[in-house]
Amino acid sequence: MSASLNDQIMKTFAKRLRAARKAAGYTSAEQFAHALGAEPHTYRHYERGAAQPNLVTLTRMCQLLKVTPNDLLPLAAAKGGRNPTESSASPQAA
């Protein structure tokens, strides 16, 4: 994976994670880290896009935040920037 694509994925994940945490009512990263059972500095790395959680941690995050992995993971970025719901053929005007 190219460095720029990896950076884009990490940045998008971090932004979505932070938004989901706030929407779930966790006012601070430290508060959520404790609920998650993670060290606050480790969790803050996730929100900064400096580290990525393992699958067990990601699953627990989703449970606590009541979101799906798809809500946090930038699938469109991983697919080369295309929206996964778009078809390969564009509709033609009549």
N, CA, C and O atoms as CSV, one atom per row, in Angstrom:
chain,resi,resn,atom,element,x,y,z
A,1,MET,N,N,0.851,-1.165,0.000
A,1,MET,CA,C,0.000,0.000,0.000
A,1,MET,C,C,0.898,1.230,0.000
A,1,MET,O,O,1.892,1.279,0.724
A,2,SER,N,N,0.552,2.207,-0.801
A,2,SER,CA,C,1.373,3.419,-0.859
A,2,SER,C,C,1.250,4.205,0.435
A,2,SER,O,O,0.242,4.127,1.137
A,3,ALA,N,N,2.284,4.955,0.731
A,3,ALA,CA,C,2.307,5.744,1.968
A,3,ALA,C,C,1.173,6.762,1.992
A,3,ALA,O,O,0.561,6.971,3.040
A,4,SER,N,N,0.883,7.394,0.869
A,4,SER,CA,C,-0.176,8.409,0.857
A,4,SER,C,C,-1.553,7.780,1.071
A,4,SER,O,O,-2.398,8.371,1.744
A,5,LEU,N,N,-1.792,6.601,0.515
A,5,LEU,CA,C,-3.065,5.923,0.736
A,5,LEU,C,C,-3.184,5.503,2.197
A,5,LEU,O,O,-4.247,5.642,2.802
A,6,ASN,N,N,-2.101,4.993,2.761
A,6,ASN,CA,C,-2.108,4.615,4.170
A,6,ASN,C,C,-2.391,5.830,5.049
A,6,ASN,O,O,-3.183,5.744,5.988
A,7,ASP,N,N,-1.754,6.955,4.753
A,7,ASP,CA,C,-1.984,8.186,5.515
A,7,ASP,C,C,-3.435,8.633,5.416
A,7,ASP,O,O,-4.030,9.056,6.408
A,8,GLN,N,N,-3.999,8.540,4.229
A,8,GLN,CA,C,-5.396,8.937,4.016
A,8,GLN,C,C,-6.337,8.040,4.822
A,8,GLN,O,O,-7.279,8.528,5.445
A,9,ILE,N,N,-6.086,6.745,4.810
A,9,ILE,CA,C,-6.919,5.802,5.552
A,9,ILE,C,C,-6.831,6.072,7.048
A,9,ILE,O,O,-7.850,6.112,7.736
A,10,MET,N,N,-5.618,6.257,7.549
A,10,MET,CA,C,-5.426,6.503,8.980
A,10,MET,C,C,-6.072,7.817,9.410
A,10,MET,O,O,-6.673,7.888,10.481
A,11,LYS,N,N,-5.955,8.843,8.594
A,11,LYS,CA,C,-6.537,10.146,8.911
A,11,LYS,C,C,-8.065,10.053,8.943
A,11,LYS,O,O,-8.700,10.610,9.839
A,12,THR,N,N,-8.647,9.363,7.985
A,12,THR,CA,C,-10.095,9.212,7.930
A,12,THR,C,C,-10.592,8.378,9.104
A,12,THR,O,O,-11.594,8.729,9.729
A,13,PHE,N,N,-9.910,7.284,9.413
A,13,PHE,CA,C,-10.283,6.453,10.555
A,13,PHE,C,C,-10.251,7.272,11.837
A,13,PHE,O,O,-11.182,7.205,12.640
A,14,ALA,N,N,-9.187,8.043,12.034
A,14,ALA,CA,C,-9.039,8.856,13.243
A,14,ALA,C,C,-10.189,9.862,13.376
A,14,ALA,O,O,-10.755,10.030,14.456
A,15,LYS,N,N,-10.517,10.513,12.287
A,15,LYS,CA,C,-11.595,11.509,12.292
A,15,LYS,C,C,-12.940,10.851,12.609
A,15,LYS,O,O,-13.716,11.379,13.407
A,16,ARG,N,N,-13.215,9.712,11.993
A,16,ARG,CA,C,-14.476,9.013,12.235
A,16,ARG,C,C,-14.552,8.460,13.658
A,16,ARG,O,O,-15.615,8.479,14.280
A,17,LEU,N,N,-13.431,7.972,14.166
A,17,LEU,CA,C,-13.391,7.451,15.527
A,17,LEU,C,C,-13.688,8.558,16.531
A,17,LEU,O,O,-14.493,8.370,17.442
A,18,ARG,N,N,-13.053,9.689,16.371
A,18,ARG,CA,C,-13.267,10.828,17.273
A,18,ARG,C,C,-14.730,11.271,17.231
A,18,ARG,O,O,-15.334,11.522,18.274
A,19,ALA,N,N,-15.297,11.365,16.032
A,19,ALA,CA,C,-16.699,11.779,15.891
A,19,ALA,C,C,-17.641,10.761,16.531
A,19,ALA,O,O,-18.611,11.144,17.186
A,20,ALA,N,N,-17.366,9.472,16.348
A,20,ALA,CA,C,-18.211,8.425,16.927
A,20,ALA,C,C,-18.126,8.447,18.452
A,20,ALA,O,O,-19.130,8.256,19.137
A,21,ARG,N,N,-16.928,8.680,18.978
A,21,ARG,CA,C,-16.760,8.760,20.432
A,21,ARG,C,C,-17.603,9.887,21.002
A,21,ARG,O,O,-18.313,9.698,21.989
A,22,LYS,N,N,-17.526,11.052,20.387
A,22,LYS,CA,C,-18.288,12.197,20.869
A,22,LYS,C,C,-19.787,11.968,20.726
A,22,LYS,O,O,-20.559,12.321,21.618
A,23,ALA,N,N,-20.200,11.382,19.613
A,23,ALA,CA,C,-21.620,11.108,19.392
A,23,ALA,C,C,-22.165,10.095,20.401
A,23,ALA,O,O,-23.349,10.118,20.737
A,24,ALA,N,N,-21.295,9.213,20.878
A,24,ALA,CA,C,-21.713,8.204,21.851
A,24,ALA,C,C,-21.732,8.754,23.279
A,24,ALA,O,O,-22.123,8.052,24.212
A,25,GLY,N,N,-21.312,10.002,23.444
A,25,GLY,CA,C,-21.385,10.636,24.746
A,25,GLY,C,C,-20.116,10.592,25.571
A,25,GLY,O,O,-20.113,11.021,26.725
A,26,TYR,N,N,-19.044,10.084,25.004
A,26,TYR,CA,C,-17.754,10.090,25.704
A,26,TYR,C,C,-17.104,11.451,25.432
A,26,TYR,O,O,-16.668,11.728,24.314
A,27,THR,N,N,-17.046,12.279,26.450
A,27,THR,CA,C,-16.582,13.651,26.251
A,27,THR,C,C,-15.075,13.777,26.125
A,27,THR,O,O,-14.581,14.768,25.588
A,28,SER,N,N,-14.338,12.791,26.609
A,28,SER,CA,C,-12.883,12.861,26.492
A,28,SER,C,C,-12.319,11.537,25.996
A,28,SER,O,O,-12.913,10.474,26.178
A,29,ALA,N,N,-11.168,11.635,25.373
A,29,ALA,CA,C,-10.480,10.428,24.913
A,29,ALA,C,C,-10.094,9.560,26.103
A,29,ALA,O,O,-10.140,8.332,26.020
A,30,GLU,N,N,-9.717,10.187,27.198
A,30,GLU,CA,C,-9.325,9.438,28.392
A,30,GLU,C,C,-10.505,8.645,28.956
A,30,GLU,O,O,-10.346,7.493,29.361
A,31,GLN,N,N,-11.665,9.252,28.980
A,31,GLN,CA,C,-12.875,8.579,29.464
A,31,GLN,C,C,-13.168,7.339,28.613
A,31,GLN,O,O,-13.475,6.272,29.145
A,32,PHE,N,N,-13.071,7.489,27.302
A,32,PHE,CA,C,-13.341,6.348,26.425
A,32,PHE,C,C,-12.260,5.286,26.552
A,32,PHE,O,O,-12.556,4.091,26.530
A,33,ALA,N,N,-11.021,5.709,26.684
A,33,ALA,CA,C,-9.921,4.748,26.841
A,33,ALA,C,C,-10.156,3.861,28.055
A,33,ALA,O,O,-9.922,2.654,27.991
A,34,HIS,N,N,-10.612,4.438,29.155
A,34,HIS,CA,C,-10.877,3.648,30.359
A,34,HIS,C,C,-12.016,2.662,30.118
A,34,HIS,O,O,-11.937,1.513,30.552
A,35,ALA,N,N,-13.076,3.096,29.431
A,35,ALA,CA,C,-14.188,2.199,29.112
A,35,ALA,C,C,-13.719,1.062,28.195
A,35,ALA,O,O,-14.194,-0.069,28.296
A,36,LEU,N,N,-12.796,1.379,27.318
A,36,LEU,CA,C,-12.251,0.415,26.366
A,36,LEU,C,C,-11.273,-0.550,27.025
A,36,LEU,O,O,-11.049,-1.656,26.532
A,37,GLY,N,N,-10.697,-0.125,28.137
A,37,GLY,CA,C,-9.681,-0.937,28.798
A,37,GLY,C,C,-8.307,-0.745,28.184
A,37,GLY,O,O,-7.462,-1.639,28.220
A,38,ALA,N,N,-8.099,0.438,27.619
A,38,ALA,CA,C,-6.822,0.757,26.973
A,38,ALA,C,C,-6.148,1.894,27.730
A,38,ALA,O,O,-6.801,2.662,28.437
A,39,GLU,N,N,-4.852,1.986,27.572
A,39,GLU,CA,C,-4.125,3.114,28.136
A,39,GLU,C,C,-4.545,4.375,27.385
A,39,GLU,O,O,-4.657,4.349,26.159
A,40,PRO,N,N,-4.778,5.469,28.092
A,40,PRO,CA,C,-5.189,6.706,27.416
A,40,PRO,C,C,-4.237,7.144,26.309
A,40,PRO,O,O,-4.684,7.589,25.252
A,41,HIS,N,N,-2.921,7.022,26.537
A,41,HIS,CA,C,-1.987,7.449,25.491
A,41,HIS,C,C,-2.081,6.556,24.254
A,41,HIS,O,O,-1.881,7.022,23.132
A,42,THR,N,N,-2.382,5.284,24.459
A,42,THR,CA,C,-2.547,4.375,23.313
A,42,THR,C,C,-3.789,4.754,22.518
A,42,THR,O,O,-3.753,4.828,21.290
A,43,TYR,N,N,-4.886,4.993,23.226
A,43,TYR,CA,C,-6.117,5.374,22.528
A,43,TYR,C,C,-5.944,6.705,21.788
A,43,TYR,O,O,-6.424,6.854,20.665
A,44,ARG,N,N,-5.267,7.665,22.406
A,44,ARG,CA,C,-5.067,8.953,21.733
A,44,ARG,C,C,-4.282,8.788,20.429
A,44,ARG,O,O,-4.477,9.553,19.484
A,45,HIS,N,N,-3.403,7.798,20.381
A,45,HIS,CA,C,-2.700,7.520,19.124
A,45,HIS,C,C,-3.683,7.108,18.027
A,45,HIS,O,O,-3.498,7.462,16.862
A,46,TYR,N,N,-4.728,6.359,18.397
A,46,TYR,CA,C,-5.742,5.972,17.406
A,46,TYR,C,C,-6.463,7.209,16.877
A,46,TYR,O,O,-6.685,7.330,15.672
A,47,GLU,N,N,-6.827,8.124,17.769
A,47,GLU,CA,C,-7.558,9.324,17.357
A,47,GLU,C,C,-6.684,10.311,16.584
A,47,GLU,O,O,-7.202,11.182,15.886
A,48,ARG,N,N,-5.394,10.181,16.700
A,48,ARG,CA,C,-4.478,11.042,15.937
A,48,ARG,C,C,-4.079,10.408,14.610
A,48,ARG,O,O,-3.457,11.059,13.770
A,49,GLY,N,N,-4.432,9.149,14.421
A,49,GLY,CA,C,-4.040,8.456,13.200
A,49,GLY,C,C,-2.599,8.004,13.226
A,49,GLY,O,O,-2.017,7.719,12.180
A,50,ALA,N,N,-2.005,7.933,14.432
A,50,ALA,CA,C,-0.610,7.536,14.571
A,50,ALA,C,C,-0.460,6.036,14.795
A,50,ALA,O,O,0.645,5.504,14.685
A,51,ALA,N,N,-1.550,5.351,15.107
A,51,ALA,CA,C,-1.525,3.903,15.329
A,51,ALA,C,C,-2.880,3.335,14.942
A,51,ALA,O,O,-3.882,4.048,14.895
A,52,GLN,N,N,-2.889,2.046,14.670
A,52,GLN,CA,C,-4.150,1.391,14.333
A,52,GLN,C,C,-4.418,0.269,15.331
A,52,GLN,O,O,-3.504,-0.458,15.720
A,53,PRO,N,N,-5.678,0.134,15.743
A,53,PRO,CA,C,-6.009,-0.910,16.707
A,53,PRO,C,C,-6.003,-2.291,16.051
A,53,PRO,O,O,-6.175,-2.422,14.839
A,54,ASN,N,N,-5.802,-3.313,16.879
A,54,ASN,CA,C,-5.937,-4.670,16.357
A,54,ASN,C,C,-7.422,-5.001,16.235
A,54,ASN,O,O,-8.263,-4.203,16.649
A,55,LEU,N,N,-7.754,-6.145,15.683
A,55,LEU,CA,C,-9.154,-6.488,15.428
A,55,LEU,C,C,-9.977,-6.619,16.702
A,55,LEU,O,O,-11.145,-6.230,16.723
A,56,VAL,N,N,-9.394,-7.156,17.755
A,56,VAL,CA,C,-10.122,-7.293,19.019
A,56,VAL,C,C,-10.465,-5.909,19.565
A,56,VAL,O,O,-11.593,-5.672,19.998
A,57,THR,N,N,-9.502,-5.004,19.545
A,57,THR,CA,C,-9.733,-3.646,20.035
A,57,THR,C,C,-10.744,-2.920,19.161
A,57,THR,O,O,-11.620,-2.228,19.680
A,58,LEU,N,N,-10.639,-3.064,17.853
A,58,LEU,CA,C,-11.596,-2.443,16.940
A,58,LEU,C,C,-13.008,-2.952,17.211
A,58,LEU,O,O,-13.960,-2.171,17.217
A,59,THR,N,N,-13.146,-4.240,17.432
A,59,THR,CA,C,-14.455,-4.826,17.722
A,59,THR,C,C,-15.025,-4.249,19.011
A,59,THR,O,O,-16.206,-3.908,19.073
A,60,ARG,N,N,-14.195,-4.140,20.032
A,60,ARG,CA,C,-14.645,-3.576,21.309
A,60,ARG,C,C,-15.031,-2.115,21.140
A,60,ARG,O,O,-16.022,-1.674,21.724
A,61,MET,N,N,-14.278,-1.356,20.361
A,61,MET,CA,C,-14.626,0.043,20.093
A,61,MET,C,C,-16.018,0.133,19.479
A,61,MET,O,O,-16.843,0.949,19.891
A,62,CYS,N,N,-16.257,-0.707,18.502
A,62,CYS,CA,C,-17.546,-0.694,17.817
A,62,CYS,C,C,-18.684,-1.039,18.770
A,62,CYS,O,O,-19.756,-0.436,18.701
A,63,GLN,N,N,-18.462,-1.997,19.654
A,63,GLN,CA,C,-19.483,-2.359,20.634
A,63,GLN,C,C,-19.798,-1.176,21.543
A,63,GLN,O,O,-20.965,-0.843,21.750
A,64,LEU,N,N,-18.769,-0.547,22.080
A,64,LEU,CA,C,-18.967,0.572,23.000
A,64,LEU,C,C,-19.601,1.784,22.328
A,64,LEU,O,O,-20.423,2.476,22.928
A,65,LEU,N,N,-19.216,2.036,21.082
A,65,LEU,CA,C,-19.706,3.201,20.356
A,65,LEU,C,C,-21.013,2.934,19.622
A,65,LEU,O,O,-21.642,3.851,19.095
A,66,LYS,N,N,-21.415,1.655,19.594
A,66,LYS,CA,C,-22.644,1.245,18.891
A,66,LYS,C,C,-22.607,1.648,17.420
A,66,LYS,O,O,-23.549,2.224,16.875
A,67,VAL,N,N,-21.465,1.315,16.802
A,67,VAL,CA,C,-21.267,1.538,15.371
A,67,VAL,C,C,-20.741,0.241,14.761
A,67,VAL,O,O,-20.361,-0.684,15.479
A,68,THR,N,N,-20.723,0.186,13.449
A,68,THR,CA,C,-20.136,-0.954,12.764
A,68,THR,C,C,-18.723,-0.584,12.323
A,68,THR,O,O,-18.390,0.598,12.242
A,69,PRO,N,N,-17.899,-1.574,12.040
A,69,PRO,CA,C,-16.573,-1.248,11.504
A,69,PRO,C,C,-16.651,-0.386,10.246
A,69,PRO,O,O,-15.782,0.455,10.013
A,70,ASN,N,N,-17.684,-0.592,9.438
A,70,ASN,CA,C,-17.834,0.209,8.219
A,70,ASN,C,C,-18.038,1.686,8.524
A,70,ASN,O,O,-17.720,2.541,7.697
A,71,ASP,N,N,-18.570,1.994,9.714
A,71,ASP,CA,C,-18.737,3.389,10.092
A,71,ASP,C,C,-17.398,4.057,10.377
A,71,ASP,O,O,-17.270,5.275,10.252
A,72,LEU,N,N,-16.409,3.270,10.756
A,72,LEU,CA,C,-15.094,3.812,11.113
A,72,LEU,C,C,-14.056,3.664,10.007
A,72,LEU,O,O,-13.184,4.519,9.854
A,73,LEU,N,N,-14.143,2.598,9.247
A,73,LEU,CA,C,-13.119,2.301,8.244
A,73,LEU,C,C,-13.452,2.954,6.911
A,73,LEU,O,O,-14.582,2.841,6.436
A,74,PRO,N,N,-12.504,3.625,6.311
A,74,PRO,CA,C,-12.735,4.309,5.038
A,74,PRO,C,C,-12.643,3.361,3.854
A,74,PRO,O,O,-11.633,3.334,3.150
A,75,LEU,N,N,-13.680,2.596,3.637
A,75,LEU,CA,C,-13.695,1.619,2.548
A,75,LEU,C,C,-13.491,2.280,1.190
A,75,LEU,O,O,-12.776,1.745,0.343
A,76,ALA,N,N,-14.106,3.429,0.978
A,76,ALA,CA,C,-13.968,4.105,-0.316
A,76,ALA,C,C,-12.520,4.471,-0.591
A,76,ALA,O,O,-12.066,4.361,-1.730
A,77,ALA,N,N,-11.783,4.902,0.425
A,77,ALA,CA,C,-10.376,5.253,0.239
A,77,ALA,C,C,-9.567,4.011,-0.098
A,77,ALA,O,O,-8.653,4.074,-0.921
A,78,ALA,N,N,-9.890,2.878,0.529
A,78,ALA,CA,C,-9.160,1.640,0.288
A,78,ALA,C,C,-9.436,1.103,-1.114
A,78,ALA,O,O,-8.636,0.337,-1.651
A,79,LYS,N,N,-10.550,1.492,-1.702
A,79,LYS,CA,C,-10.904,1.029,-3.039
A,79,LYS,C,C,-10.465,2.021,-4.121
A,79,LYS,O,O,-10.963,1.977,-5.246
A,80,GLY,N,N,-9.554,2.891,-3.787
A,80,GLY,CA,C,-9.045,3.823,-4.790
A,80,GLY,C,C,-9.869,5.080,-4.921
A,80,GLY,O,O,-9.806,5.762,-5.944
A,81,GLY,N,N,-10.654,5.401,-3.884
A,81,GLY,CA,C,-11.394,6.649,-3.898
A,81,GLY,C,C,-12.778,6.557,-4.494
A,81,GLY,O,O,-13.506,7.550,-4.501
A,82,ARG,N,N,-13.167,5.395,-4.996
A,82,ARG,CA,C,-14.498,5.247,-5.565
A,82,ARG,C,C,-15.476,4.887,-4.467
A,82,ARG,O,O,-15.134,4.156,-3.537
A,83,ASN,N,N,-16.669,5.388,-4.571
A,83,ASN,CA,C,-17.728,5.044,-3.647
A,83,ASN,C,C,-18.131,3.599,-3.929
A,83,ASN,O,O,-18.434,3.270,-5.076
A,84,PRO,N,N,-18.146,2.719,-2.916
A,84,PRO,CA,C,-18.433,1.311,-3.166
A,84,PRO,C,C,-19.844,1.058,-3.668
A,84,PRO,O,O,-20.118,-0.028,-4.177
A,85,THR,N,N,-20.762,2.035,-3.542
A,85,THR,CA,C,-22.114,1.831,-4.030
A,85,THR,C,C,-22.271,2.253,-5.486
A,85,THR,O,O,-23.305,1.998,-6.104
A,86,GLU,N,N,-21.247,2.894,-6.029
A,86,GLU,CA,C,-21.303,3.294,-7.430
A,86,GLU,C,C,-21.075,2.096,-8.327
A,86,GLU,O,O,-20.243,1.240,-8.027
A,87,SER,N,N,-21.797,2.032,-9.405
A,87,SER,CA,C,-21.558,0.959,-10.357
A,87,SER,C,C,-20.409,1.369,-11.269
A,87,SER,O,O,-20.068,2.549,-11.355
A,88,SER,N,N,-19.821,0.406,-11.940
A,88,SER,CA,C,-18.701,0.720,-12.807
A,88,SER,C,C,-19.136,1.452,-14.062
A,88,SER,O,O,-18.351,2.187,-14.661
A,89,ALA,N,N,-20.381,1.256,-14.461
A,89,ALA,CA,C,-20.891,1.955,-15.624
A,89,ALA,C,C,-21.779,3.095,-15.163
A,89,ALA,O,O,-22.699,2.875,-14.376
A,90,SER,N,N,-21.531,4.288,-15.625
A,90,SER,CA,C,-22.363,5.422,-15.228
A,90,SER,C,C,-23.629,5.440,-16.064
A,90,SER,O,O,-23.607,5.088,-17.244
A,91,PRO,N,N,-24.742,5.855,-15.448
A,91,PRO,CA,C,-26.001,5.910,-16.207
A,91,PRO,C,C,-25.917,6.975,-17.294
A,91,PRO,O,O,-25.307,8.029,-17.114
A,92,GLN,N,N,-26.530,6.680,-18.394
A,92,GLN,CA,C,-26.515,7.638,-19.509
A,92,GLN,C,C,-27.811,8.421,-19.521
A,92,GLN,O,O,-28.884,7.885,-19.242
A,93,ALA,N,N,-27.695,9.685,-19.845
A,93,ALA,CA,C,-28.882,10.538,-19.934
A,93,ALA,C,C,-29.701,10.158,-21.151
A,93,ALA,O,O,-29.157,9.786,-22.191
A,94,ALA,N,N,-31.020,10.255,-21.010
A,94,ALA,CA,C,-31.914,9.893,-22.114
A,94,ALA,C,C,-32.010,10.996,-23.114
A,94,ALA,O,O,-32.720,10.864,-24.111
